[in-house]
Amino acid sequence: MGSVYRARDMHFPSVAKLVAVKEMINSAPDPLVRQTIVQNFEREANLLATLNHPSIPRINDYFTLDSRSYLILDFINGKDMEAIINETNGFLPEDQVLGWAIELCDVLDYLHKHKPDPIIFRDMKPSNVMINHNGDVILVDFGIAKTFQTGVKGTMIGTEGYSPPEQYRGEATPSADIYAMGATIHHALTRRDPRIEPPFSFAERPLRRINPAVSAELEAAVTTALEYNPDDRFRTAAEMKQALMGVAKKTGALVRMKAATSPLTQTSAIKPLWSFKCEDEIRGTPAIFQGVVYVGSYDNNLYALNAADGKFQWKYPTDGGIVSRPALYDGNIYFGSEDKRLHVVSGRSGKVVWTYYTEAPIRSSPRIAEGHVFIGSDDAYLHAINLNTGRLAWKFEMADAVRSTPYVFNELVYAGCESGDFCAVDYRGGLKWRFHAKRAITSSAVGTNNAVFVSSMDSALYALDPRNGWVLWRFRLGKPSISTPCLADDLVIVGAADGFIYAVDAKNAKEVWRYRTEHQVNSSPVVYKDSVYCGSVDGYLYSLEYRTGRLRWKFGTEAAITGSPLVYDDIVYFGSTDSRVYAVLA
């Protein structure tokens, strides 16, 4: 049918970004058959475009050229499970196969809960499961996956030996994927290929008879998945995952797997694309515009660096340390400094355009909206400054220093202060409502039409009604937080001084996962594609799968990371208190 090639994406000339090019050769003589094949190919591309899961390759593009069609996908650096089975002398360890199976149940659960329609993979087998260089599973080849419609029969599509009896009758349901999952685990643990065995004969070759090293608990779970009658199998992939997790806990595999999922290779394998050394600590967050990264330092300078190679372009000196994240508008760079001023400089030349004075250091970052710059100051005011003239439009008095970055949404400006007050102010500087936490709100807010989320030094993450400031819910963190939350699907993700990065359900405040770093998390997390990126005072930048909190990789610097990362075009830019700016591949 075709081939899969490793290729380089030349849209990124300065970075060796690899992709997989899946080629399908359409040699059918019948024009209608050829058209159907192209339509099926495009259906696979459109299906992949709706999926966002760490165990499913992302699609970058697709096109048809003459008799050949192409999918451009993420490149998976690894081997398929069938090749690993065939190359292994003896049996694969149970812990290894169990870990793969739990991950595969997770991705099947995602597909089966896909909205608006569930997706049935229909071809689960070892050759369609890639194991990447980190040991994680990636499900590939969605060519025959289809949306599930109750009571609708289709053609018998799948792979003989792995497909359940009902799939031969054209019935593809979530239960069919569970059976094929059981067949895949059976193959991996016994090295007995079901394609060359009598159909539906797994009961005649129990796991432990072929491989005595398999635990009785895992054999029981696989036997349930392989039941001939769909009603006797696990009801859902989530239920099967729960059963496998129970096996892992009982056999001690869960502890061993956790130890194996944080190897040194996840740290040492990550190399920076470039780094740039400033003269003092970098505590803030960079910004990027037209191929230039702008970042402030405690050496009092704002730096402009080439985003591709980190080469110095220019620097602009102030009279104080800079922790403010630059804002960009109409070719100019806006940022605050501890010299009490809001500075506006040309992005091209680094020359001053205008400055605005407050009465105390500025540690807040500017927000630009509706022709104004909104910024807080330690003088206890929220300032609204005209973009064109640099003159004050109005200022709103808070109870204490304003170090939170203003959040502008639905014609209101939200900001917190060090007294614990969190205020919503209209565009004329009038108070709409005020909420009071028990301790300082240094965090900035994020929100939706239904809630505004902000963390506090009182060790809580709050969801507030954006119309009146009433508390919708409060989630108790282990320690105080100055981290600004970020939103991803229905998750609110935030860091805290207890060293954890938390993911909380935005609707009901239930904890979904937490990830422990080795020190407090002052950095604010950001989500890009399927990952959350966040720094820690332990000196590491962490890349986690945002749905599960599972570590993808971590990159170590020589000192604390307190600022937040910036992710742009698959590159993460961030600063460290080791005085360096780093760029690493996302």
Buried (B, 14 or more C-beta within 10 A) or exposed (E): EBEBEEBEBEEBEEBEBEBBBBBBEBEBEEEEEBEEBBEEBBBBBEBBEEBBBBBBBBBBBBEEEEEBBBBBBBBBEBBBBBBBBEEEEEBBBBBBBBBBBBBBBBBBBBBBEBEEEBBBBBBBBBBBBBBBEBBBBBBBBBBBBBBBEEEEEBEBBBBEBBBBBBBEEEBBBBBBBBBBBBBBBBBBBBBBBBEEBEEBEBEEBBBBEBBEEBBEBBBEBBBBBBBEEBEEBBEBBBBBBBBBBEBBEEBEBBEBBEEEBEEEEBBEEBEBBBBBEBEBBBBBBBBBBEEBBBBBBBBBBBBBBBBBEBEEBBBBEBEBBBBBBBBBBEEBBBBBBBBBBBBBBBBBEBEEBBBBEBEBBBBBBBBBBEEBBBBBBBBBBBBBBEBEEBEBBBBBEBBBBBBBBBBBBEEBBBBBBBBBBBBBBEBEBEEBBEBEBEBBBBBBBBBEEEBBBBBBBBBBBBBBBBBEBEEBBBBEBBEBBBBBBBBBEEBBBBBBBBBBBBBBBBEEBEEBBBBEBEBBBBBBBBBBEBBBBBBBBBBBBBBBBBBBBBBBBBBEBEBBBBBBBBBBEEBBBBBBBBBBBBBBBB
